[in-house]
Amino acid sequence: MRIIALSTLRIFWESHRAYTDAKTPLVELYRHMEKATYPTPQALKVELRTASILKGGRVVFNVGGNKYRVIMAIDYQRQLGFIRFVGTHAQYDQINAETV
């Protein structure tokens, strides 16, 4: 699967010194998704049990021991993942994951 874009993740972990611990788990998620092929949301959920499947092809990933969240909009047919949000758990609680 092609993930757009690593730069979105990098901007987050470089944006504040408190987020530098996010770099390793975010890069691990990115690399995992780049190597993966998921034909359906259900296939993704089988492998990544902590992921939450939302409407409209959106998936919420718990990253860094549940400290951070990544929301991706995934086109399963084209095998494309678009990073729509990266933030802390508290920041995630302030947004609508289905529209961000």
C-alpha positions in Angstrom: 0.0 0.0 0.0 1.2 3.5 -0.8 1.0 5.9 2.1 0.7 9.7 1.6 2.8 11.1 3.2 5.7 10.4 5.5 6.3 14.2 5.7 3.0 14.6 7.6 4.3 12.3 10.3 7.6 14.0 10.3 6.1 17.4 10.8 4.2 16.1 13.8 7.2 14.6 15.7 9.4 17.7 14.8 6.7 20.2 15.9 7.3 19.9 19.6 10.0 18.4 21.8 7.3 16.5 23.7 6.5 14.5 20.6 10.0 13.3 19.7 9.1 9.9 21.3 6.5 9.5 18.6 9.1 9.2 15.8 9.9 5.5 16.2 6.3 4.2 16.4 5.1 6.5 13.6 7.9 5.3 11.3 7.1 1.7 12.2 3.4 2.2 11.4 4.4 3.9 8.1 6.8 1.1 7.1 4.3 -1.6 8.1 1.5 0.0 6.0 3.9 0.5 3.0 4.6 -3.3 3.0 1.1 -4.4 3.6 -1.8 -5.2 1.3 -5.3 -5.1 2.8 -8.1 -5.8 0.4 -10.8 -4.9 2.9 -11.1 -3.1 6.3 -11.8 -6.4 7.9 -8.5 -7.8 6.7 -6.7 -4.8 8.2 -8.5 -5.3 11.5 -7.6 -9.0 11.7 -3.9 -8.0 11.5 -4.0 -4.7 13.4 -6.5 -5.4 16.2 -6.1 -2.1 18.0 -7.1 -0.2 14.8 -10.6 1.2 14.7 -12.5 1.1 11.5 -14.7 4.1 10.8 -17.1 5.1 8.0 -15.8 6.3 4.7 -12.7 4.1 4.6 -11.2 5.8 7.7 -9.1 4.0 10.1 -7.8 5.2 13.5 -4.4 3.7 14.6 -3.3 3.8 18.3 0.4 4.5 18.2 3.1 4.7 20.9 1.4 2.8 23.6 -2.0 4.5 23.0 -0.3 8.0 23.5 -0.8 9.1 19.8 -3.4 8.6 17.1 -3.1 8.5 13.4 -6.2 8.7 11.1 -5.9 7.4 7.6 -8.4 7.5 4.8 -7.8 4.3 2.9 -8.7 3.4 -0.7 -8.6 -0.4 -0.5 -9.1 -0.8 -4.3 -6.1 1.4 -5.2 -4.1 0.4 -2.1 -3.6 4.1 -1.1 -3.6 5.5 2.4 -3.9 9.2 3.0 -2.8 10.4 6.4 -5.6 12.8 7.6 -4.5 13.4 11.2 -1.6 12.8 13.6 -1.9 13.9 17.2 -2.0 13.0 20.8 -4.9 11.2 22.4 -6.1 14.5 23.9 -5.9 16.2 20.5 -7.8 13.3 18.9 -10.6 13.7 21.4 -11.2 17.3 20.2 -11.8 16.4 16.5 -14.3 14.5 14.4 -12.4 11.5 13.1 -14.9 10.9 10.3 -14.5 14.4 8.8 -10.9 15.5 9.5 
